[in-house]
Amino acid sequence: MSRFTITADLSGTNALVTGANTGIGLVTARELARAGAKVWLACRSKDKGEAAIAQIRQQVPNANLEFLALDLGSLAGVRQSAAQVVSLGVPLHLLVNNAGLAGSRGQTTDGFELHFGTNHLGPYLLTRLLLPALQLAGTARVVCVASRAHYDPKVFDFTNLRQSTPTVAGFREYGVSKLCNVLFVKALSKRLAGTGITVYSLHPGVIASDIWRRIPQPFRWLALQFMLTTDQGAETSLYCATEPSIANESGLYYDACAQRKPSRLARDEELAEKLWQQSAEWVGLPAELS
């Protein structure tokens, strides 16, 4: 059980958590279900997703859970998954963009650097395509799990985003992708002002989770010894998703269940707008929301 306790009654609400088959996504889905929400566990593997559902139901027997296939590294796959949700015609009260990868190399199926494509561009497209369902809720929240690693980049080079990961471990590219998460929330909150949909980005802490699975041993084992548990790591996600006192806040960055000042680049309005515009072009959507 995470130390942050959800005080809100989420009965009758619908939530979607990406990467919910493991790590802090699994804990987030479990605690939202415990509070009464219906939760879609959106992840790539059906077997792992269904195993996660079975695991949650061992602790929360009456949990209302459903698996949703989602591959954030494929824009076509994101479109298909979002269309499936929107076609149901039900309100989506909470979207938690939790899934991500680190320490990897390569490109997505659409030719983007792997971290950027999976950690930013996929969630960017998913969020935009799910806006009709979020709007149906009247009042909704979008939570984007970023990282303190967003402080690391000192410059932002758009030309590096359409090539295979140039560094050996991908840590630099991971930091850029997490910076994109914070910038995305900044730009999205501006566009959703007054709609009832609020947006949050956060650092969950350095978590001992599967996100580090591709880091070679013995480095991975050593690093895991100094990390938080997944229950501890889910606290700020749950705080941003459910805490009543921040219901009217939007576009801000949180760490340890408190508002924090993001990096200099993350506060750059011009960069946030440029990233939004370029992301829209790359996913084939108009820059402005309909």
Sequence and secondary structure as in RCSB ss.txt:
>XXXX:A:sequence
MSRFTITADLSGTNALVTGANTGIGLVTARELARAGAKVWLACRSKDKGEAAIAQIRQQVPNANLEFLALDLGSL
AGVRQSAAQVVSLGVPLHLLVNNAGLAGSRGQTTDGFELHFGTNHLGPYLLTRLLLPALQLAGTARVVCVASRAH
YDPKVFDFTNLRQSTPTVAGFREYGVSKLCNVLFVKALSKRLAGTGITVYSLHPGVIASDIWRRIPQPFRWLALQ
FMLTTDQGAETSLYCATEPSIANESGLYYDACAQRKPSRLARDEELAEKLWQQSAEWVGLPAELS
>XXXX:A:secstr
  SS   S  TT EEEEETTTSHHHHHHHHHHHHTT EEEEEES HHHHHHHHHHHHHHSTT EEEEEE  TT H
HHHHHHHHHHHTTT    EEEE     S  SB TTSSBHHIIIIIIHHHHHHHHTHHHHHHTSSEEEEEE  GGG
GS SS  GGGGGS   SSS HHHHHHHHHHHHHHHHHHHHHTTTTTEEEEEEE  SB SGGGTTS TTHHHHHHT
TSB HHHHTHHHHHHHH GGGTT  SEEEETTEEE   TGGG HHHHHHHHHHHHHHHT  SS  
